Amino acid sequence: MTSLEADLEALLGRDSVTPADGRAGPTPAPTARPRSAEALAEVLALANSRRLAVLVRGGGTKWGWGRAPGRCDLVVETTALNRLLEHEPGDLTCVAEAGLTLGELQRLVASAPGHHQRLMLDPPQGGDATLGGVVATAASGPLRARYGTPRDLLLGARFALADGTLARTGGKVVKNVAGYDLGKLLTGSQGTLAVIVEVALRLHPVPPASCWVVAERLDPQTAQAALAALRRAPAVLSMAELLWPEGRLLARLDGAPSACEQQAEIVRALVPGGRLAGERETDELVRMIERRPWDGEGPVLGISVPVNRIGELLALAAVGGPVAHLSLRGTVGAGEARLQAGADPAQFAARVADLGGFVSWHRGGDRDSPPLQPLDPVAARLALSVKRALDPHSTLAPGRGPV
């Protein structure tokens, strides 16, 4: 047993520490599983005092997102912080510890008597993802077309800085303007600035009905025009998912049954070849969306482009090109692309950048490779100044961020 493992056991107990034997994950570093925010802060203070490099892990579903860190001496796992602390159905809010999984949160808030609510986030591998991990990676799925991303649904957070300081940002209500909104800064920071230990989130009622409109074998120009029409349509889409290179558009509308049907007819008329999907087909469509683009080999990249350049992106994802599968939120221009085996991610990223877009690693990043799209000098200086202010010794995930 190393001195670090002995000190961790003294702080947390033997059953909360896994030695550095390779079983803790993709790194041989020891793993600490604190059972309280205060204990987690003590672990960070210990690591910071010894100038150790710390990685934070929740459910491990986004472990490969972003660049691989330059080194790792300790893994801090949040899965023991797994309580739903508050649920205010009348306010449509909840407060939960960061290690609670998204699937368990959905079960708990849905079980409140007289209410049928959920957190409207559907990130990849979402059921097993922890809330802290979802926020730290800014992970979202097709529902962001209507409900936004973790950045939009996060009301407040409690977090631990690298030196062990515990702090809060935001609050527990939707209308809150007190203080600096550090929650926006932590969202998507991938554990490089602080460790999220608690989150306050906005909930929504579960809609009573859903209608789907499906169009197939679209070409890039037709898809671009259809999406432009949908953005102007008198209909509220919960998702408008493009699956390429098949040329498939899946639009979903939620609400009261009569309203769903009326809006679905509006959408169907705007999409060439659009048709209403039956209940059995919609179940398969949901499974298809959940699987793609993760159900094959090859690097997966997060991707975003301006909505007026989506047609050009779809042309890049044509059959025979570098993209094996593209899943894109058509009304916002963001999604994921799985590349063909042998395709050059850097070359693809450069072509997306020419469209005014951005690409990031979601699977397959290499610590020895440069960032797919380095920050411009001004943004890099700002990012570095924030990192130095919150984590001056680069304790948290060194090398994982953009600077």
Secondary structure, DSSP 4 states (H G I P E B T S, - for coil): --HHHHHHHHHH-GGGEE-SSSTTSSS-S-EE--SSHHHHHHHHHHHHHTT--EEEESSSTTTTSSSPPS--SEEEE-TT---EEEEETTTTEEEEETTSBHHHHHHHHHTSTT--EE-----TTGGGSBHHHHHHHT---TTHHHH--HHHHEEEEEEE-TTS-EEEEE-SSSS---S--HHHHHTT-TTSS-EEEEEEEE-EEPPSEEEEEEE-S--HHHHHHHHHHHHHSSS--SEEEEEETTTEEEEEEEESHHHHHHHHHHHHHHSTT-EEPPHHHHHHHHHHHHHTTTSSSS-EEEEE--GGGHHHHHHHTSTTSSEEEEEEETTTTEEEEEEPTT--HHHHHHHHHHTT-EEEEEE---TTSPPSSPPPHHHHHHHHHHHHHH-TT--BSTTTS--
